[in-house]
């Protein structure tokens, strides 16, 4: 069970890096799999789709308390709509 959680955490961490470097649309599941040294099919054992990976990342960050200095209403609104956030970011 712990290995499953560790793999899932690795997938999220590397996905975030790739999304930041290449954008959501520029990063592929194949690249995510390569970054975590797993087969592409292993990614789908943890997540249904690339969109689900993004939603998990957004949920993780939106559940953290960064305070009102960092999180503005506009940023929270954009984070709740991942597609809008990533298109506006680039």
N, CA and C of each residue as an Amber inpcrd file, in Angstrom:
protein
   270
   0.8260000  -1.2010000   0.0000000   0.0000000   0.0000000   0.0000000
   0.8610000   1.2510000   0.0000000   1.9250000   1.2510000   0.7920000
   2.7960000   2.4180000   0.8730000   3.4670000   2.6910000  -0.4680000
   3.8700000   1.6270000  -1.1750000   4.4960000   1.7990000  -2.4850000
   3.5180000   2.4410000  -3.4630000   2.2450000   2.0590000  -3.3970000
   1.2200000   2.6550000  -4.2500000   1.1040000   4.1480000  -3.9870000
   1.0640000   4.5350000  -2.7130000   0.9780000   5.9470000  -2.3660000
   2.2240000   6.6960000  -2.8010000   3.3850000   6.0540000  -2.6590000
   4.6370000   6.6730000  -3.0720000   4.6600000   6.8870000  -4.5840000
   4.2050000   5.9030000  -5.3480000   4.1610000   6.0280000  -6.8010000
   3.1970000   7.1360000  -7.2030000   2.0620000   7.1750000  -6.5720000
   1.0790000   8.2120000  -6.8770000   1.6520000   9.5970000  -6.5690000
   2.3390000   9.7300000  -5.4520000   2.9700000  11.0060000  -5.0970000
   4.0360000  11.3940000  -6.1090000   4.8150000  10.4090000  -6.5530000
   5.8410000  10.6610000  -7.5710000   5.2010000  11.1340000  -8.8700000
   4.1210000  10.4980000  -9.2530000   3.4180000  10.8810000 -10.4790000
   2.9530000  12.3290000 -10.3720000   2.3720000  12.6950000  -9.2430000
   1.8960000  14.0620000  -9.0610000   3.0490000  15.0610000  -9.0900000
   4.1260000  14.7270000  -8.4190000   5.2840000  15.6180000  -8.3540000
   5.8870000  15.8410000  -9.7420000   6.1190000  14.7660000 -10.4640000
   6.7270000  14.8820000 -11.7900000   5.7630000  15.5080000 -12.7950000
   4.4790000  15.2350000 -12.6510000   3.4880000  15.8550000 -13.5310000
   3.4830000  17.3620000 -13.3490000   3.5310000  17.7990000 -12.1060000
   3.5610000  19.2310000 -11.8390000   4.7850000  19.8740000 -12.4850000
   5.9320000  19.2210000 -12.3720000   7.1520000  19.7420000 -13.0090000
   6.9770000  19.8460000 -14.5250000   6.4640000  18.7770000 -15.1260000
   6.2880000  18.7720000 -16.5750000   5.2420000  19.7910000 -17.0220000
   4.1600000  19.9250000 -16.2770000   3.1400000  20.9200000 -16.6200000
   3.7260000  22.3280000 -16.5400000   4.5700000  22.5590000 -15.5480000
   5.1970000  23.8690000 -15.3960000   6.1810000  24.1500000 -16.5330000
   6.9250000  23.1260000 -16.9440000   7.9210000  23.2920000 -18.0020000
   7.3070000  23.3580000 -19.3940000   6.3340000  22.4870000 -19.6570000
   5.8310000  22.3210000 -21.0190000   4.3800000  22.7410000 -21.2060000
   3.6970000  23.0590000 -20.1480000   2.2600000  23.3430000 -20.0720000
   1.4910000  22.0270000 -19.9870000   0.2640000  22.1270000 -19.5990000
  -0.5780000  20.9320000 -19.4720000  -0.6780000  20.2120000 -20.8070000
  -0.9440000  20.9630000 -21.8650000  -1.1140000  20.3440000 -23.1800000
   0.2020000  19.8600000 -23.7740000   1.3020000  20.4630000 -23.3850000
   2.6020000  20.0840000 -23.9220000   3.1920000  18.8370000 -23.2960000
   2.7350000  18.4780000 -22.1250000   3.2430000  17.2930000 -21.4250000
   2.3370000  16.0920000 -21.7230000   2.9420000  14.9780000 -21.9880000
   2.1610000  13.7740000 -22.2960000   2.2510000  12.7750000 -21.1440000
   1.3140000  11.8520000 -21.1300000   1.3400000  10.7780000 -20.1340000
   2.6010000   9.9380000 -20.3260000   3.0170000   9.7740000 -21.5500000
   4.2550000   9.0270000 -21.8360000   5.4500000   9.7020000 -21.1610000
   5.5180000  11.0380000 -21.2240000   6.6160000  11.7640000 -20.5780000
   6.5420000  11.6630000 -19.0580000   5.3350000  11.7000000 -18.5340000
   5.1530000  11.5430000 -17.0840000   5.6530000  10.1650000 -16.6590000
   5.2740000   9.1510000 -17.4060000   5.7040000   7.7770000 -17.1010000
   7.2230000   7.6620000 -17.1350000   7.8320000   8.2560000 -18.1290000
   9.2900000   8.2200000 -18.2370000   9.9380000   8.9240000 -17.0420000
   9.3610000  10.0390000 -16.6160000   9.9200000  10.8070000 -15.5010000
   9.8810000  10.0260000 -14.1840000   8.8820000   9.1540000 -14.0180000
   8.7760000   8.3640000 -12.7910000   9.3020000   6.9400000 -12.9780000
   9.8800000   6.7030000 -14.1500000  10.4860000   5.4050000 -14.4550000
   9.4760000   4.2580000 -14.3520000   8.3050000   4.4950000 -14.9130000
   7.2360000   3.4960000 -14.9410000   6.7160000   3.3750000 -16.3730000
   6.0040000   2.3100000 -16.6370000   5.3340000   2.1750000 -17.9290000
   4.1110000   3.0830000 -17.9450000   3.7270000   3.4870000 -19.1410000
   2.5600000   4.3570000 -19.2810000   1.3200000   3.7170000 -18.6670000
   1.1760000   2.4230000 -18.8160000   0.0130000   1.7230000 -18.2550000
  -0.0170000   1.8360000 -16.7270000   1.1540000   1.9430000 -16.1020000
   1.2040000   2.0880000 -14.6410000   0.5930000   3.4110000 -14.1960000
   0.7330000   4.4380000 -15.0170000   0.1260000   5.7390000 -14.6950000
  -1.3910000   5.5710000 -14.6170000  -1.9360000   4.8270000 -15.5700000
  -3.3890000   4.6220000 -15.6150000  -3.8860000   3.6900000 -14.5050000
  -2.9930000   3.0140000 -13.8230000  -3.3930000   2.2550000 -12.6380000
  -3.7180000   3.1860000 -11.4840000  -3.1550000   4.3890000 -11.5160000
  -3.3490000   5.3660000 -10.4370000  -4.3080000   6.4920000 -10.8130000
  -4.3590000   6.8260000 -12.0910000  -5.1990000   7.9320000 -12.5620000
  -5.8960000   7.5180000 -13.8500000  -7.1440000   7.9220000 -13.9860000
  -7.9290000   7.5790000 -15.1590000  -7.4220000   8.3060000 -16.4040000
  -6.9210000   9.5450000 -16.2060000  -6.5050000  10.3680000 -17.3420000
  -5.5200000  11.4400000 -16.8840000  -4.9360000  12.1380000 -17.8330000
  -4.0490000  13.2490000 -17.5210000  -4.8450000  14.3610000 -16.8170000
  -6.0790000  14.5390000 -17.2210000  -6.9330000  15.5390000 -16.5880000
  -7.1370000  15.2220000 -15.1060000  -7.2920000  13.9520000 -14.7840000
  -7.4500000  13.5620000 -13.3780000  -6.1830000  13.8740000 -12.5750000
  -5.0160000  13.7180000 -13.2000000  -3.7620000  14.0920000 -12.5320000
  -3.7790000  15.5750000 -12.2160000  -4.1650000  16.3800000 -13.1870000
  -4.2280000  17.8290000 -12.9820000  -5.2260000  18.1930000 -11.8830000
  -6.3760000  17.5640000 -11.8940000  -7.3780000  17.8470000 -10.8580000
  -6.8380000  17.5220000  -9.4730000  -6.1200000  16.4180000  -9.3500000
  -5.5290000  16.0370000  -8.0600000  -4.5040000  17.0750000  -7.6040000
  -3.6950000  17.5680000  -8.5400000  -2.7100000  18.6040000  -8.2110000
  -3.4190000  19.8650000  -7.7270000  -4.4330000  20.2850000  -8.4530000
  -5.1860000  21.4830000  -8.0780000  -5.8520000  21.2910000  -6.7240000
  -6.4450000  20.1200000  -6.5010000  -7.0940000  19.8550000  -5.2090000
  -6.0920000  19.8910000  -4.0650000  -4.9130000  19.3400000  -4.3000000
  -3.8900000  19.3400000  -3.2590000  -3.4740000  20.7640000  -2.8990000
  -3.2500000  21.5760000  -3.9080000  -2.8200000  22.9520000  -3.6410000
  -3.9480000  23.8160000  -3.0880000  -5.1720000  23.5960000  -3.5460000
  -6.2770000  24.4180000  -3.0610000  -6.6740000  24.0710000  -1.6330000
  -6.3030000  22.8700000  -1.1740000  -6.6360000  22.4800000   0.1990000
  -5.6070000  22.9810000   1.2100000  -4.4780000  23.4740000   0.7200000
  -3.4510000  23.9980000   1.6220000  -3.8020000  25.4280000   2.0200000
  -3.3500000  25.8170000   3.1920000  -3.6160000  27.1740000   3.6630000
  -2.3760000  28.0400000   3.4270000  -2.3830000  28.7880000   2.3340000
  -1.2670000  29.6680000   2.0210000  -1.4880000  31.0800000   2.5500000
  -2.6980000  31.3490000   3.0020000  -2.9880000  32.6720000   3.5270000
  -3.4700000  33.6150000   2.4420000  -4.0480000  34.7040000   2.8660000
  -4.6410000  35.6470000   1.9250000  -3.6080000  36.4770000   1.1810000
  -2.3820000  36.5070000   1.6490000  -1.3450000  37.2600000   0.9450000
  -1.0300000  36.6150000  -0.3970000  -0.9730000  35.2830000  -0.4230000
  -0.6100000  34.5760000  -1.6490000  -1.8390000  34.2870000  -2.4990000
  -2.8860000  33.7770000  -1.8890000  -4.0800000  33.3990000  -2.6370000
  -5.0800000  34.5590000  -2.6830000  -5.2950000  35.0500000  -3.8720000
  -6.3040000  36.0810000  -4.0640000  -7.5670000  35.4130000  -4.5820000
  -8.6670000  36.1300000  -4.5540000  -9.9210000  35.5790000  -5.0720000
  -9.7800000  35.2040000  -6.5450000  -9.0780000  36.0410000  -7.3210000
  -8.8870000  35.7370000  -8.7430000  -8.0850000  34.4630000  -8.9420000
  -7.0280000  34.2780000  -8.1670000  -6.2150000  33.0740000  -8.2980000
  -7.0130000  31.8350000  -7.9100000  -7.7410000  31.9030000  -6.8310000
  -8.5680000  30.7700000  -6.4090000  -9.5970000  30.4470000  -7.4870000
 -10.1970000  31.4680000  -8.0710000 -11.1740000  31.2710000  -9.1410000
 -10.5190000  30.5770000 -10.3320000  -9.3150000  31.0090000 -10.7000000
  -8.6060000  30.3860000 -11.8220000  -8.1850000  28.9640000 -11.5030000
  -7.7320000  28.7170000 -10.2750000  -7.3050000  27.3670000  -9.8990000
  -8.4630000  26.3830000  -9.8930000  -9.6590000  26.8870000  -9.6440000
 -10.8180000  25.9950000  -9.6490000 -11.2350000  25.6250000 -11.0700000
 -10.6510000  26.3130000 -12.0570000 -10.9070000  26.0150000 -13.4720000
  -9.5690000  25.7800000 -14.1430000  -9.0030000  24.5640000 -14.0040000
  -7.6440000  24.2870000 -14.4850000  -7.3770000  24.6880000 -15.9260000
  -8.3340000  24.4450000 -16.8140000  -8.1020000  24.7750000 -18.2150000
  -7.8980000  26.2800000 -18.3760000  -8.7370000  27.0730000 -17.7390000
  -8.6070000  28.5380000 -17.7920000  -7.2820000  28.9700000 -17.1760000
  -6.9060000  28.3800000 -16.0440000  -5.6640000  28.7340000 -15.3600000
  -4.4510000  28.5070000 -16.2490000  -4.3630000  27.3400000 -16.8760000
  -3.1820000  27.0320000 -17.6890000  -3.1480000  27.8380000 -18.9800000
  -4.2780000  28.1490000 -19.5670000  -4.2610000  28.9920000 -20.7730000
  -3.8990000  30.4220000 -20.4190000  -4.3450000  30.9180000 -19.2680000
  -4.0070000  32.2840000 -18.8510000  -2.5640000  32.3950000 -18.4060000
  -2.0020000  31.3120000 -17.8950000  -0.6400000  31.3380000 -17.3820000
   0.3820000  31.4630000 -18.5100000   0.0460000  31.0440000 -19.6970000
   0.9950000  31.0590000 -20.7960000   0.4470000  31.9230000 -21.8740000
